[in-house]
């Protein structure tokens, strides 16, 4: 069996994270287990993620996500790249949706206010003109 990354090299084992055959150049031994460099770089199979409570990770991810901090569970488990990508992506998503909601609300409120604006735009000049006419008529009668 040959290495998946270096087909010319003989595999010394398989990655315990992804199951691919790996050669001496690609393998890293972590706590007596073979892990390929790609899995190690992505945070899979790292010793930091072992021994952590999945329930705690679940709660951190759920509660953090509800309060705008999606990715905390991944950061807790040592999956830093996934956690940071989710955190930044969630911030961007929330920011964009809030801007869209505010813009749509302003448009809807604007449409609701149009009749009142038109009434004021027509009503105030009529009121002012009538007030002026009445004032002038009173001045002439004196």
Order of alpha helices (4+ residues) and beta strands (2+ residues): beta-beta-beta-beta-alpha-alpha-alpha-alpha
